[in-house]
Amino acid sequence: MKRLILLSLLLAGFAPAKPFELVDGDRVVFVGNTFFERDLRYNHLETALTARWPDRGVTFRNLGWDGDTVWGDARAEFGSPADGFNSLSKHVADLKPTVIFVAYGMSESFAGPGGLSPFTQQLDKMLDMLSRTQARLILLSPVRHEDLGRPLPDPAEHNRHLALYVDAIAKTAVRRNCDFVNLFDLAGSKGQPLTQNGIHLNDRGYRAATWTIERALGLPPLARVLDAPGSPVTEATLPIGPRAVKKAGLAPGKHALKIDGAAVCTHSAEEWA
């Protein structure tokens, strides 16, 4: 499935629309489903973008809604999906965004291959509505359904369906000349999952997603760490402070992590491992 997504991008000639940068006065809006609703607990993306341009008056507004779809189903509450869609349209217009991150596709993917065409058509309607703001649009794919073992469901079939939706979003981004970020390839490791239940990211997952978004937008690492006197250490990128440190052969004893020469934490070689 990864090859399917990559092939679609290559055939369509996908490339970032232009270098990404937030300028003074930019108004960034997050529109989407549970991905952005739950990001309110962590705010890694907002933090990373703010830290990258700390001297610019950039504002952020999160319009994520649990379980929402491109039809606005969840936002409708006790009304019709059209009511939910219209509510979102008004809210977005009132905020006058200059940059919009758009995250849909997870809820819709449970409809399987049969729901793909209706989803793509409605995604276009959603993007037509958002484009009226003349904001830069950045489309995010759904994440992979992580296999956390039984008794949770085996995600194999769902991931096959998800890959179709990711591919459709990527093609839509190319066709509309929008930025696209593939989050489907995020992968945790044994004992260090990226999700709470297979599909909703945990803190580690949102950190990984933020790093992936920054790379997809062509943003260089925010900080580099090259400090472990007397020990060979591989260069590590830290888009949000001391997030991850890769090392090789740390000698026994204490080792400090320094950013721009200032020690931010000290741990033993065993603790770093």
Residue frames relative to the residue before (quaternion, step in Angstrom):
aa qw qx qy qz dx dy dz
M 1.0000 0.0000 0.0000 0.0000 0.00 0.00 0.00
K 0.5972 0.5598 -0.3618 0.4461 3.57 1.10 -0.69
R 0.6393 0.5225 -0.3218 0.4634 3.58 1.05 -0.81
L 0.6088 0.5666 -0.3418 0.4376 3.57 1.06 -0.80
I 0.6789 0.4826 -0.2851 0.4742 3.57 0.90 -0.96
L 0.6613 0.5075 -0.3075 0.4589 3.59 0.91 -0.93
L 0.6481 0.5279 -0.3194 0.4464 3.57 0.95 -0.90
S 0.6378 0.5284 -0.3296 0.4532 3.58 0.96 -0.84
L 0.6600 0.5093 -0.3110 0.4563 3.58 0.95 -0.87
L 0.6759 0.4962 -0.2985 0.4559 3.57 0.94 -0.88
L 0.6629 0.5091 -0.3074 0.4549 3.56 0.93 -0.91
A 0.7165 0.4413 -0.2526 0.4777 3.56 1.02 -0.77
G 0.4464 -0.7098 0.4457 0.3135 3.57 1.25 -0.11
F 0.1894 0.8261 -0.5156 0.1257 3.57 1.06 0.67
A 0.1744 0.7338 -0.6459 0.1180 3.52 -1.10 0.83
P 0.6149 -0.5412 0.4014 0.4098 3.60 -1.10 0.58
A 0.5652 -0.6341 0.4076 0.3352 3.56 -0.91 0.91
K 0.7460 -0.2128 0.1778 0.6055 3.58 0.95 -0.90
P 0.6703 -0.4789 0.3413 0.4525 3.62 -1.16 0.33
F 0.3650 -0.7473 0.5183 0.1993 3.55 -0.96 0.90
E 0.1813 0.7561 -0.6142 0.1351 3.53 -0.98 0.93
L 0.2795 -0.7249 0.6008 0.1881 3.53 -1.09 0.73
V 0.1829 -0.7952 0.5733 0.0747 3.55 -0.81 1.04
D 0.7051 -0.4603 0.3265 0.4294 3.51 -1.28 0.32
G 0.8002 0.2712 -0.2155 0.4895 3.56 -0.82 1.03
D 0.4353 0.6949 -0.4713 0.3246 3.60 1.22 -0.04
R 0.1793 -0.7555 0.6234 0.0914 3.54 -1.15 0.75
V 0.1252 -0.8198 0.5587 0.0111 3.56 -0.33 1.32
V 0.0654 -0.7975 0.5997 0.0025 3.57 -0.84 1.01
F 0.2356 -0.7448 0.6107 0.1299 3.56 -0.99 0.92
V 0.0261 -0.7979 0.6012 -0.0355 3.57 -0.64 1.15
G 0.4710 0.6950 -0.4600 0.2890 3.58 -0.83 0.88
N 0.7117 -0.4587 0.3659 0.3862 3.47 -1.35 -0.49
T 0.8401 -0.1680 0.1379 0.4970 3.55 -1.15 -0.71
F 0.5246 0.6377 -0.4171 0.3796 3.60 1.12 -0.53
F 0.7554 0.3499 -0.2111 0.5122 3.59 0.85 -0.91
E 0.5721 0.5815 -0.3916 0.4256 3.60 1.07 -0.58
R 0.7372 0.4063 -0.2316 0.4876 3.59 0.85 -0.95
D 0.5325 0.6184 -0.4106 0.4068 3.57 1.20 -0.31
L 0.5134 0.6420 -0.4149 0.3899 3.58 1.23 -0.36
R 0.6338 0.5404 -0.3320 0.4428 3.60 1.15 -0.55
Y 0.7870 0.3374 -0.1438 0.4961 3.57 1.11 -0.64
N 0.0814 -0.8627 0.4942 0.0700 3.63 1.00 -0.86
H 0.2507 0.7974 -0.5195 0.1773 3.59 1.04 0.64
L 0.6521 0.5136 -0.3328 0.4474 3.60 0.94 -0.80
E 0.6553 0.5006 -0.3107 0.4727 3.58 0.88 -0.91
T 0.6564 0.5160 -0.3080 0.4562 3.58 0.96 -0.88
A 0.6675 0.5115 -0.3073 0.4454 3.57 0.90 -0.92
L 0.6877 0.4720 -0.2906 0.4689 3.58 0.89 -0.89
T 0.6316 0.5203 -0.3325 0.4688 3.59 1.06 -0.70
A 0.6725 0.5017 -0.2957 0.4567 3.58 0.93 -0.89
R 0.6253 0.5530 -0.3409 0.4324 3.57 1.11 -0.62
W 0.7891 0.1144 -0.0513 0.6014 3.59 1.08 -0.75
P 0.0210 -0.8750 0.4836 0.0064 3.61 0.67 1.11
D 0.6938 0.4896 -0.2790 0.4485 3.59 1.15 -0.49
R 0.6277 0.5368 -0.3335 0.4546 3.58 1.27 0.13
G 0.4533 -0.7129 0.4736 0.2490 3.55 -0.95 0.88
V 0.1448 0.7994 -0.5590 0.1660 3.56 0.41 1.27
T 0.1505 -0.7826 0.5978 0.0864 3.59 -0.94 0.88
F 0.2068 -0.7678 0.5986 0.0971 3.55 -1.23 0.62
R 0.0125 -0.7687 0.6395 0.0092 3.54 -1.11 0.77
N 0.2220 -0.7908 0.5627 0.0935 3.56 -0.83 1.04
L 0.0555 -0.8067 0.5882 -0.0122 3.58 -0.59 1.20
G 0.2794 0.7681 -0.5250 0.2374 3.58 1.12 0.61
W 0.0672 -0.7923 0.6063 0.0087 3.57 -1.12 0.69
D 0.5183 -0.6724 0.4335 0.3023 3.57 -0.71 1.08
G 0.8677 0.1082 -0.0973 0.4753 3.53 -0.93 1.00
D 0.4228 0.7279 -0.4686 0.2679 3.58 1.19 0.18
T 0.2277 -0.7484 0.6099 0.1265 3.55 -1.32 0.43
V 0.6856 -0.4693 0.3502 0.4325 3.54 -1.31 0.07
W 0.6140 0.5305 -0.3500 0.4680 3.58 1.25 -0.20
G 0.4567 -0.6849 0.4506 0.3454 3.59 1.22 -0.38
D 0.1965 0.8370 -0.4947 0.1269 3.59 1.22 0.46
A 0.7325 0.4403 -0.2632 0.4475 3.58 0.66 -1.09
R 0.6472 0.5352 -0.3223 0.4370 3.59 1.04 -0.73
A 0.5596 0.6326 -0.3872 0.3698 3.58 1.20 -0.45
E 0.1884 -0.7961 0.5398 0.1985 3.59 1.19 -0.60
F 0.8163 -0.1820 0.1307 0.5323 3.64 -0.35 -1.12
G 0.5827 0.5669 -0.3819 0.4396 3.58 1.26 0.23
S 0.6751 -0.4489 0.3736 0.4506 3.56 -1.22 -0.53
P 0.6598 -0.4807 0.3703 0.4433 3.62 -1.20 0.26
A 0.6055 0.5579 -0.3580 0.4404 3.59 1.05 -0.70
D 0.6168 0.5385 -0.3440 0.4596 3.58 1.07 -0.72
G 0.6589 0.5105 -0.3039 0.4614 3.57 0.99 -0.86
F 0.6508 0.5134 -0.3090 0.4663 3.56 0.98 -0.87
N 0.6764 0.4923 -0.2927 0.4631 3.58 0.91 -0.90
S 0.6158 0.5435 -0.3404 0.4577 3.57 1.10 -0.70
L 0.6531 0.4989 -0.3078 0.4794 3.55 0.97 -0.86
S 0.6304 0.5499 -0.3326 0.4355 3.56 0.94 -0.89
K 0.6790 0.4838 -0.2893 0.4703 3.59 0.90 -0.92
H 0.6531 0.5260 -0.3171 0.4430 3.55 0.95 -0.91
V 0.6535 0.5076 -0.3101 0.4681 3.57 0.94 -0.90
A 0.6611 0.5153 -0.3138 0.4460 3.59 0.87 -0.93
D 0.6467 0.5320 -0.3195 0.4434 3.58 1.01 -0.82
L 0.6841 0.5001 -0.2850 0.4479 3.60 1.06 -0.71
K 0.2222 -0.8145 0.5070 0.1738 3.61 1.25 -0.36
P 0.0775 0.8443 -0.5261 0.0664 3.61 0.71 1.03
T 0.2871 -0.7226 0.5965 0.1989 3.52 -1.30 0.43
V 0.7583 0.1517 -0.1019 0.6258 3.58 1.30 -0.39
I 0.0280 -0.8001 0.5993 -0.0023 3.60 -0.87 0.94
F 0.1954 -0.7322 0.6433 0.1095 3.55 -0.90 1.02
V 0.1218 -0.8162 0.5647 0.0093 3.59 -0.75 1.08
A 0.0214 0.8132 -0.5783 0.0619 3.60 -0.67 1.12
Y 0.2417 0.7396 -0.5932 0.2067 3.55 -0.42 1.29
G 0.5292 0.6732 -0.4437 0.2644 3.55 -1.31 0.09
M 0.6040 0.5759 -0.3789 0.3999 3.61 1.08 -0.55
S 0.6952 0.4530 -0.2855 0.4795 3.60 0.71 -1.01
E 0.6702 0.5208 -0.3021 0.4339 3.56 0.92 -0.93
S 0.6092 0.6024 -0.3538 0.3753 3.60 1.07 -0.70
F 0.5824 0.5922 -0.3799 0.4071 3.60 1.17 -0.44
A 0.5661 0.5695 -0.3897 0.4511 3.60 1.27 -0.12
G 0.4316 -0.7335 0.4370 0.2912 3.59 1.26 -0.14
P 0.7951 -0.3037 0.2130 0.4798 3.57 -1.28 -0.25
G 0.6289 0.5687 -0.3375 0.4089 3.59 1.06 -0.70
G 0.7021 0.4605 -0.2686 0.4721 3.57 1.17 -0.49
L 0.4525 0.7365 -0.4240 0.2702 3.56 1.29 -0.16
S 0.6869 0.4842 -0.2962 0.4538 3.61 0.82 -0.93
P 0.6581 0.4812 -0.3314 0.4750 3.66 0.86 -0.79
F 0.6246 0.5398 -0.3396 0.4507 3.58 1.03 -0.77
T 0.6753 0.5027 -0.3001 0.4486 3.58 0.84 -0.98
Q 0.6523 0.5150 -0.3139 0.4590 3.57 0.98 -0.83
Q 0.7017 0.4511 -0.2764 0.4773 3.57 0.93 -0.87
L 0.5733 0.5645 -0.3813 0.4552 3.59 1.13 -0.55
D 0.6289 0.5239 -0.3312 0.4693 3.57 1.01 -0.76
K 0.6499 0.5051 -0.3188 0.4700 3.59 0.98 -0.81
M 0.6198 0.5342 -0.3309 0.4701 3.56 1.06 -0.78
L 0.7040 0.4617 -0.2702 0.4672 3.57 0.87 -0.95
D 0.5686 0.5614 -0.3808 0.4653 3.58 1.15 -0.55
M 0.6671 0.5011 -0.2938 0.4664 3.55 0.94 -0.94
L 0.6897 0.4743 -0.2875 0.4655 3.60 0.87 -0.91
S 0.6322 0.5626 -0.3300 0.4182 3.58 1.07 -0.73
R 0.5406 0.6267 -0.4074 0.3860 3.58 1.17 -0.39
T 0.6108 0.5476 -0.3445 0.4564 3.58 1.23 -0.40
Q 0.3269 -0.7546 0.4815 0.3032 3.57 1.32 -0.45
A 0.3766 0.7184 -0.4908 0.3181 3.57 1.19 0.52
R 0.5210 -0.5804 0.5103 0.3623 3.56 -1.26 0.36
L 0.2129 -0.8012 0.5516 0.0921 3.59 -0.78 1.04
I 0.0787 -0.7726 0.6298 0.0118 3.54 -0.97 0.96
L 0.1822 -0.8108 0.5513 0.0736 3.58 -0.47 1.21
L 0.1724 -0.7748 0.6032 0.0784 3.55 -0.88 1.02
S 0.3851 -0.7046 0.5409 0.2505 3.57 -0.99 0.77
P 0.5738 -0.5284 0.4604 0.4238 3.59 -1.24 0.17
V 0.4988 -0.6186 0.5047 0.3373 3.55 -1.25 0.35
R 0.6093 -0.5313 0.4363 0.3951 3.55 -1.28 0.26
H 0.4526 -0.6289 0.5502 0.3114 3.57 -1.18 0.58
E 0.2731 -0.8101 0.5037 0.1243 3.56 -0.30 1.31
D 0.3618 -0.7257 0.5461 0.2103 3.56 -0.97 0.90
L 0.0624 -0.8179 0.5719 -0.0139 3.56 -0.37 1.27
G 0.6148 -0.5752 0.3429 0.4166 3.56 1.25 0.29
R 0.6007 -0.5659 0.4272 0.3694 3.52 -1.30 0.24
P 0.5201 -0.0389 -0.8452 -0.1165 1.64 -2.32 0.93
L 0.4214 0.6817 -0.4995 0.3289 3.64 1.18 0.18
P 0.6275 -0.5797 0.3581 0.3767 3.60 -1.09 0.62
D 0.5056 -0.5867 0.5353 0.3371 3.53 -1.27 0.52
P 0.2739 -0.8243 0.4732 0.1467 3.64 -0.50 1.12
A 0.3504 0.7878 -0.4721 0.1835 3.61 1.23 -0.05
E 0.7093 0.4455 -0.2781 0.4703 3.60 0.75 -1.00
H 0.6400 0.5233 -0.3344 0.4525 3.58 0.96 -0.81
N 0.6528 0.5116 -0.3248 0.4544 3.59 0.98 -0.76
R 0.5980 0.5381 -0.3675 0.4668 3.59 1.11 -0.58
H 0.6633 0.4805 -0.2956 0.4918 3.57 1.03 -0.78
L 0.6317 0.5441 -0.3309 0.4421 3.57 0.95 -0.86
A 0.6333 0.5468 -0.3381 0.4308 3.58 0.96 -0.84
L 0.6157 0.5388 -0.3452 0.4598 3.59 1.08 -0.66
Y 0.6761 0.4830 -0.2906 0.4746 3.58 0.98 -0.84
V 0.6118 0.5326 -0.3463 0.4712 3.58 1.05 -0.72
D 0.6514 0.5188 -0.3042 0.4626 3.55 0.97 -0.90
A 0.6511 0.5149 -0.3117 0.4624 3.59 0.99 -0.84
I 0.6482 0.5058 -0.3181 0.4721 3.61 0.99 -0.80
A 0.6382 0.5266 -0.3247 0.4581 3.58 1.01 -0.84
K 0.6639 0.4935 -0.3068 0.4707 3.59 0.92 -0.87
T 0.6322 0.5283 -0.3303 0.4605 3.57 1.02 -0.78
A 0.6370 0.5312 -0.3244 0.4548 3.58 0.99 -0.83
V 0.6562 0.5011 -0.3130 0.4693 3.57 0.95 -0.85
R 0.6727 0.5187 -0.2953 0.4372 3.56 0.86 -1.00
R 0.7619 0.3570 -0.1874 0.5068 3.56 1.02 -0.81
N 0.4255 -0.7261 0.4446 0.3068 3.58 1.31 0.13
C 0.3903 0.6824 -0.5073 0.3530 3.55 0.90 1.03
D 0.5437 -0.5616 0.4924 0.3827 3.55 -1.26 0.29
F 0.1160 -0.7815 0.6105 0.0563 3.56 -1.16 0.67
V 0.0979 -0.7744 0.6237 0.0427 3.56 -1.03 0.87
N 0.2464 -0.7770 0.5674 0.1163 3.55 -0.69 1.14
L 0.0749 -0.8076 0.5850 0.0054 3.58 -0.41 1.26
F 0.4594 0.7175 -0.4273 0.3027 3.57 1.28 -0.11
D 0.6888 0.4966 -0.2805 0.4475 3.58 1.13 -0.60
L 0.3933 0.6969 -0.5028 0.3269 3.61 1.23 0.11
A 0.0389 0.8106 -0.5814 0.0581 3.58 -0.86 0.89
G 0.3058 -0.7385 0.5733 0.1802 3.54 -0.91 0.94
S 0.3869 -0.6877 0.5509 0.2717 3.55 -1.27 -0.26
K 0.6881 -0.4709 0.3412 0.4340 3.53 -1.25 0.29
G 0.8083 0.1980 -0.1824 0.5235 3.56 -0.72 1.08
Q 0.7580 0.2536 -0.1708 0.5761 3.58 1.27 -0.18
P 0.0044 0.8338 -0.5512 0.0297 3.60 0.52 1.13
L 0.4343 -0.6941 0.5159 0.2519 3.54 -1.27 0.44
T 0.7448 0.3532 -0.1996 0.5298 3.58 1.27 -0.21
Q 0.5321 -0.6184 0.4809 0.3212 3.52 -1.33 0.33
N 0.8285 0.0896 0.0167 0.5525 3.54 1.03 -0.82
G 0.7204 -0.3949 0.2404 0.5170 3.56 1.26 0.26
I 0.8303 0.1611 -0.0702 0.5288 3.61 0.98 -0.76
H 0.6968 0.4094 -0.2747 0.5209 3.62 1.19 -0.35
L 0.4251 -0.7474 0.4543 0.2330 3.56 -0.57 1.17
N 0.3132 -0.6943 0.6110 0.2159 3.53 -1.26 0.59
D 0.7716 -0.3340 0.2347 0.4879 3.59 -1.25 -0.16
R 0.6533 0.5074 -0.3124 0.4670 3.58 0.92 -0.90
G 0.6547 0.5314 -0.3088 0.4399 3.55 1.00 -0.84
Y 0.6740 0.4807 -0.3029 0.4721 3.58 0.96 -0.80
R 0.5962 0.5344 -0.3656 0.4747 3.58 1.10 -0.56
A 0.6686 0.4924 -0.2972 0.4713 3.58 0.90 -0.94
A 0.6399 0.5227 -0.3253 0.4599 3.60 0.99 -0.81
T 0.6418 0.5273 -0.3224 0.4540 3.58 0.96 -0.85
W 0.6442 0.5144 -0.3148 0.4704 3.56 0.94 -0.90
T 0.6636 0.5063 -0.3031 0.4598 3.59 0.94 -0.89
I 0.6386 0.5238 -0.3250 0.4606 3.59 0.98 -0.83
E 0.6593 0.5106 -0.3133 0.4543 3.57 0.90 -0.89
R 0.6674 0.4960 -0.3082 0.4621 3.57 0.90 -0.88
A 0.6536 0.5267 -0.3143 0.4433 3.58 0.96 -0.88
L 0.6918 0.4555 -0.2631 0.4947 3.57 1.15 -0.64
G 0.5343 -0.6724 0.3769 0.3469 3.54 1.31 0.15
L 0.4267 0.7040 -0.4669 0.3231 3.57 1.21 0.43
P 0.4259 -0.7038 0.5026 0.2658 3.60 -0.83 0.92
P 0.6614 -0.4918 0.3640 0.4338 3.60 -1.20 0.37
L 0.4999 -0.6812 0.4540 0.2829 3.54 -1.00 0.86
A 0.7983 0.0010 0.0270 0.6017 3.58 1.08 -0.72
R 0.1881 -0.7667 0.6014 0.1226 3.55 -1.19 0.53
V 0.2115 -0.7772 0.5843 0.0991 3.54 -1.04 0.81
L 0.0948 0.7783 -0.6120 0.1036 3.56 -0.74 1.07
D 0.5096 0.6725 -0.3854 0.3735 3.56 0.85 0.92
A 0.4132 0.6291 -0.5827 0.3066 3.54 -0.52 1.23
P 0.2344 -0.8301 0.4874 0.1359 3.56 0.36 1.28
G 0.8400 0.1945 -0.1561 0.4818 3.53 -0.90 0.98
S 0.7380 0.3500 -0.2220 0.5325 3.59 1.22 -0.06
P 0.4527 -0.6722 0.5021 0.3017 3.59 -0.99 0.77
V 0.0056 0.8031 -0.5938 0.0495 3.57 -0.72 1.06
T 0.3742 -0.7095 0.5415 0.2514 3.57 -0.96 0.76
E 0.5531 -0.6103 0.4483 0.3473 3.55 -1.09 0.73
A 0.0822 -0.8042 0.5884 0.0160 3.58 -0.90 0.91
T 0.3260 -0.7334 0.5591 0.2082 3.54 -1.04 0.70
L 0.1191 -0.7936 0.5960 0.0274 3.52 -1.01 0.89
P 0.1251 -0.8379 0.5257 0.0760 3.60 0.20 1.19
I 0.7835 0.1610 -0.1149 0.5891 3.60 1.15 -0.44
G 0.7739 -0.3030 0.1837 0.5249 3.58 0.41 1.16
P 0.7641 -0.3583 0.2477 0.4759 3.61 -1.19 -0.41
R 0.0465 0.8498 -0.5192 0.0781 3.54 0.46 1.25
A 0.8065 -0.0601 0.0862 0.5819 3.56 0.88 -0.91
V 0.0597 -0.7901 0.6098 0.0172 3.55 -0.91 0.86
K 0.1575 -0.7669 0.6160 0.0871 3.56 -0.77 1.03
K 0.0263 0.8184 -0.5712 0.0570 3.55 -0.80 0.94
A 0.1715 -0.7725 0.6025 0.1035 3.54 -1.24 0.39
G 0.8803 0.0174 -0.0207 0.4736 3.54 -0.79 1.03
L 0.1480 0.7948 -0.5741 0.1299 3.61 0.83 0.86
A 0.4270 -0.6966 0.5159 0.2576 3.55 -0.90 0.94
P 0.6235 -0.5280 0.3997 0.4155 3.62 -1.15 0.47
G 0.6065 0.5508 -0.4176 0.3928 3.53 -1.14 0.68
K 0.6598 -0.5081 0.3878 0.3950 3.54 -1.33 -0.21
H 0.0662 -0.7867 0.6134 0.0217 3.55 -1.11 0.74
A 0.2831 -0.7745 0.5483 0.1391 3.56 -0.87 1.01
L 0.2931 -0.7028 0.6198 0.1899 3.52 -1.15 0.71
K 0.0668 -0.8144 0.5764 -0.0047 3.56 -0.67 1.12
I 0.1151 -0.7475 0.6508 0.0667 3.52 -1.14 0.78
D 0.8223 -0.0626 -0.0256 0.5651 3.56 -0.59 1.22
G 0.7469 -0.4440 0.2130 0.4467 3.54 0.99 0.90
A 0.6614 0.4872 -0.3048 0.4820 3.57 1.25 -0.20
A 0.4117 -0.7138 0.5118 0.2428 3.57 -0.80 1.02
V 0.1589 -0.8065 0.5655 0.0668 3.56 -0.79 1.03
C 0.7883 -0.0933 0.0247 0.6077 3.59 1.22 -0.33
T 0.1780 -0.7728 0.6037 0.0821 3.54 -1.23 0.57
H 0.0734 0.7913 -0.6014 0.0817 3.58 -0.88 1.00
S 0.5821 -0.5570 0.4546 0.3798 3.53 -1.29 0.27
A 0.6665 -0.4878 0.3726 0.4232 3.56 -1.31 0.33
E 0.6394 0.5306 -0.3225 0.4535 3.58 1.04 -0.79
E 0.6601 0.5033 -0.3113 0.4626 3.59 0.98 -0.82
W 0.6306 0.5185 -0.3451 0.4630 3.60 1.01 -0.74
A 0.6461 0.5303 -0.3245 0.4428 3.58 1.03 -0.76
